[in-house]
Amino acid sequence: MAKDRFDIKEKNSPLLDADGKPIKALVISATGAVGKDLVQQLIEDSSVERVDIFVRREVKIPAAKVVAHVVDFDHPETWSD
């Protein structure tokens, strides 16, 4: 049987990658109603080591593990690594 990407053994158990390390999350539209709540939950989750967010304009989120990327969603040709 293939190894699952995430190891969730019971409710409230930490999310771990296939190697047993904390996960990294990416949230697109992190300033909307759902996105804000999701980012807050990820910040509070000790099993999440980093949260990259893609937003339309600069935001200030007081959490060291959050990295904001300002993106012009209307012009994907301007995106870079």
N, C-alpha and C positions, 0 to 999 in steps of 0.2 A: 504494500500500500504506500502511496506517495505521502511524503511528510507535508503536513499542512503548513501554510505560510505563517499563520498565527497560532499560538498555543494558548487556548482558553480552556482551562480545566474545570473551572467553576466560576460562579458569579463573583465579580470583584477581583478575580485573579489578574495579574499583570499581563498586558499584551507584550509578547516577545516575538522577535523575528525567528526565522528557521534556525539560527545559530544561538538562540537564547539571549540575544542582546535587546536592549530597549529599542522601541520603534521610532521612526521619524515620520512626521505627518505633513501633508501638503493640503492646504485649504484654499480653494479658489472662491472668490466672493466672500471674503472673511468679514466684511462689514455689514452684511445683511442680517436679518433677524436670526436665521438659522446659523449662519456662519459665526456670528458673535458668540452664540451659546456653545457651538462646537469648539471654537478656539479656547474659550474659557475652560471647558471640560478637559481639553488636551493639556492646557497649562497646569491644571490641578492634578493631572494624572502623572504619578512618579515614574511610570513605565514608558512615558514618552520623553525622549531626550531632546528633540528639536521639532519645532513647528514652523514650516515655511508657509507664508501667506502671500497670495497674489491679490493685489488691491489696485483700484483705479487712481487713488491719491494717497499721499503719505498719511500714515496713522501712527499714533503713539500708544503702544501697548507695553505697559511696564512689566515685562517678563523677559528674562535673559534668554530663554530658549526659543523666543519668537523672532524670526527673521522675515521682515516685510520686503516684498518685491513690488515696486510700482510698475504696472503694466498698462499699456494702451491697448485694450482689448479690441478696439476698432481698427487697429493697424498692425496685424501680426507680422508683417514684413519688417517691422522695426525691432522685433524681439531678438535677443541674443542670449548666449549662455551666461 
